[in-house]
Amino acid sequence: MAEVLIFGAGAVGAFYGSLIAKTGTPVSVVCRSNYSAVKANGFSVTSPQYGSFTWTPTRVFPSADAAKEAKVHWSYIVVTTKALPDVSDDSALLEGLVSPGTAIVLIQNGLGVEDPYYSRFPQASILSAVTIVSASQPSHGKIAHNRWTRINVGPYLPETHSSSQQVAISRTEEFTGLLVSGGVKDAEAYTHQKLQQVRWHKIAINASMNPSSVLSNGSTNATMSLDPDLAIHLKGVMEEVLTTAPKVLGAPFPKEFATSDRIIRSTQKNDSGSRPSMWGDWESGRPMELEVILGNPIRIARAKGYEMPRMQTLYALLKMAQTNRDKAKSKL
Ligand SMILES: NC(=O)c1ccc[n+]([C@@H]2O[C@H](COP(=O)([O-])OP(=O)(O)OC[C@H]3O[C@@H](n4cnc5c(N)ncnc54)[C@H](OP(=O)(O)O)[C@@H]3O)[C@@H](O)[C@H]2O)c1
């Protein structure tokens, strides 16, 4: 039977881990700050869709090193840490956990998150996943799922001649099947190309809304979309990404992908008071996912000869704001 290891069991990891566990598949977790709470009581999940339930993972580890000592053959290692390549290279922590037949699944926002794993583990199948979900961990071990469960999974195959293509494709289908059997009805397997298109399309939303919420001192998504000046700014950033991505990827977006106007209209109507998680990270003094949401898209486009000046402005301002915030904190 497949053994699944969730690496970084916070909001997203514990939520999807708890659903995969409903299939009877053993699911273990690597925790960090929530280790003691989860070891003692497991996770309590609340969800408008799945109700309230408790999930006791098969094994609970305080670190990747502790998981290595268990000497389990992991069929899937699902990485759900925040993607912070400027803080740590989390792929290095998986050395000794990946064995022949392990597929690494990255459920993280941003672009370029797969590369460190792809370079470090050339024999492993790398699966790239993008989720539209709203989940949080308000206290250690308590997972609040608020809405949405969309998750798209694709094999990461940047080199078309890769001999292990077929294996990565079958592992993508198998992993997506686990999610669907666990009750995630809108989990869908995509090709490499379509998954990268989804990543870029989500960048249009994340790179416009997240930094703008921080720079406007914590505005909600709806407030920003309803403000005439901010709405122009959001549309400008989205258009920059949505017109650059097809040139970088060499194909137009599928017709069903939402336009910038549609995204703004639906955000205006969806006045749930929610703010991007980047605002929460900024406010609590945690590192923000700036590199994967802004820096990597800018660099990937630039390498192909395309500039994204609005993105560049947001990136430069927020990176310096974060540096200054951290300097001020270290003087306290
Ligand atoms: N939450 C959402 O609704 C949502 C929606 C779509 C996409 N995403 C994306 O999904 C990814 C995960 O987000 P999230 O909201 O689930 O973040 P999160 O709640 O902060 O969970 C990340 C978990 O990883 C743990 N972790 C980090 N480094 C670790 C290490 N070296 N060893 C063990 N554990 C480690 C963290 O522990 P600590 O508590 O000690 O830091 C935390 O529990 C991000 O890329 C995010 O942008 C999130």
The ligand as a Gaussian input file, in Angstrom:
#p B3LYP/6-31G(d) Opt

LIG

0 1
 N       -3.586000      28.279000       3.146000
 C       -4.194000      28.423000       1.985000
 O       -5.425000      28.641000       1.934000
 C       -3.415000      28.298000       0.699000
 C       -4.133000      28.343000      -0.507000
 C       -3.461000      28.142000      -1.701000
 C       -2.095000      27.943000      -1.700000
 N       -1.416000      27.939000      -0.522000
 C        0.027000      27.692000      -0.579000
 O        0.313000      26.425000       0.029000
 C        1.619000      26.435000       0.634000
 C        1.473000      26.056000       2.106000
 O        0.715000      27.083000       2.742000
 P        0.008000      26.920000       4.158000
 O       -1.029000      27.996000       4.232000
 O       -0.384000      25.517000       4.401000
 O        1.223000      27.317000       5.118000
 P        1.352000      26.999000       6.673000
 O        0.008000      26.875000       7.295000
 O        2.329000      27.983000       7.225000
 O        1.998000      25.538000       6.673000
 C        3.343000      25.297000       6.397000
 C        3.828000      24.329000       7.458000
 O        5.121000      23.889000       7.114000
 C        5.861000      23.823000       8.310000
 N        7.289000      23.817000       8.015000
 C        8.016000      24.756000       7.387000
 N        9.305000      24.378000       7.312000
 C        9.379000      23.162000       7.915000
 C       10.438000      22.268000       8.172000
 N       11.694000      22.547000       7.802000
 N       10.187000      21.112000       8.818000
 C        8.918000      20.825000       9.210000
 N        7.864000      21.644000       9.011000
 C        8.101000      22.799000       8.358000
 C        5.436000      25.058000       9.063000
 O        5.836000      24.991000      10.414000
 P        5.972000      26.310000      11.334000
 O        4.611000      26.536000      11.919000
 O        6.983000      25.948000      12.356000
 O        6.417000      27.435000      10.445000
 C        3.924000      24.988000       8.854000
 O        3.298000      24.136000       9.770000
 C        2.164000      27.859000       0.399000
 O        2.967000      27.871000      -0.753000
 C        0.903000      28.688000       0.179000
 O        1.119000      29.873000      -0.576000
 C       -2.036000      28.103000       0.684000

